[in-house]
Amino acid sequence: MDWFSLANEHELASPSLVIHAERVEENLRRMLAISGSASRLRPHVKTHKLPQLVARQMELGIQKFKCATIAEAEMVASAGALDVLLAVQLVGPNIARFVQLLRQFPSTRFSSLIDAPEPLDSLAKALQAAGETATLLLDLDVGQQRTGIVPGPAAFALYQRLATLPGVRAGGLHAYDGHLHQSDPSVRKTACDAAFAPVEKLRADLLAGGLSVPIVVAGGSPTFPIHANRPDVESSPGTCVLWDAGYAANLPDLKFLPAATLLTRVISRPAANRICLDLGHKAVASEMQHPRVVFPQLPEARPVAHNEEHLVLETNMAGNIAVGTALHGIPWHVCPTVALHANAFVARDGRVEETWPVNARARCISI
């Protein structure tokens, strides 16, 4: 029996997201082994968005988490987490939502990111007016050029300003190197070390200037094992909890297991060598080029059309596949795929046993 097979798959409507609990457990075990200590981990929840997985990580000793949205932050706090980093610079109405988050979960220590003076001043003013104080980390651009400030004099000055404003506390540095995903681990390490060197220099300069730098949060899944070897750095892998076909193909040195699959069914055979599945853009992340999903049962299948509700595959095995046949696919990019599903069906010992609402896929839960 293949690891993805389900004894009760006939009970599941398609398309459905299935999480395989035993493989999640193994991925968590491997995360802890790489980090060396649960205290060195601050896993990102954007991949799974599930309070049940946050709770399981807490049972294993992981107490700090990272998230991308206020809804995710609320989900993690509702699960009982005591330390949550909201890895985004707050602007507009999200400032008031963040203040409400602090008030709704007073037992949780929330922090966020800053990379410019204007949003820093706006957030500090709002927090002071509300009688609240929050920790902020300086977000550093280490090469991705998406968010953050380049380590250097301007970053030093901004951190210095952060350390003096009422309503906020200087909590350290954040350095996400999402642009580093080279397949060769030695090349990836060289690039990662080079990208992190300015972060280390900035931390040393800040400390020499009498400023406190309590934590440094660095990296994602591809560079997780590299940062895990740095003293006094918290690693924040996310995808490795569920893994996916893209990372499995491009990062073979990282021995995590795909733990999320998509149950789909053949709904038509439009030609002798083609099958059509009910796995359209609305069920699997489609921001990348094909393959957007890999089918272990049809390794030679080639996608030829993908629409809102349909995926057409070309395969020499089409003639042997009846309409109604269930297939199991591994998403190429699991994070946005999970966000497309209202529920995740949890399988243990080859049988779906539970349904977990993916509640943090929403932009707003209650705040």
Secondary structure, DSSP 4 states (H G I P E B T S, - for coil): --TT--TTGGGS-SSEEEEEHHHHHHHHHHHHHHHSSGGGB--B-TTT--HHHHHHHHHTT--EEEESSHHHHHHHHHTT-SEEEEEEE--TTHHHHHHHHHHH-TTSEEEEEE-SHHHHHHHHHHHHHHT--EEEEEEE-SS--SSSB-TTHHHHHHHHHHTTSTTEEEEEEEE--TT---SSHHHHHHHHHHHHHHHHHHHHHHHHTT----EEEE--TTTHHHHTTSTT-EE---GGGT--HHHHHH-TTS-----EEEEEEEEEEEETTEEEES--TTTS--SSPSPSEE-TT-TT-EEEEE-SS-EEEE-TTGGG--TT-EEEEEESSHHHHHTT-SEEEEEETTEEEEEEE-GGGSS-S--
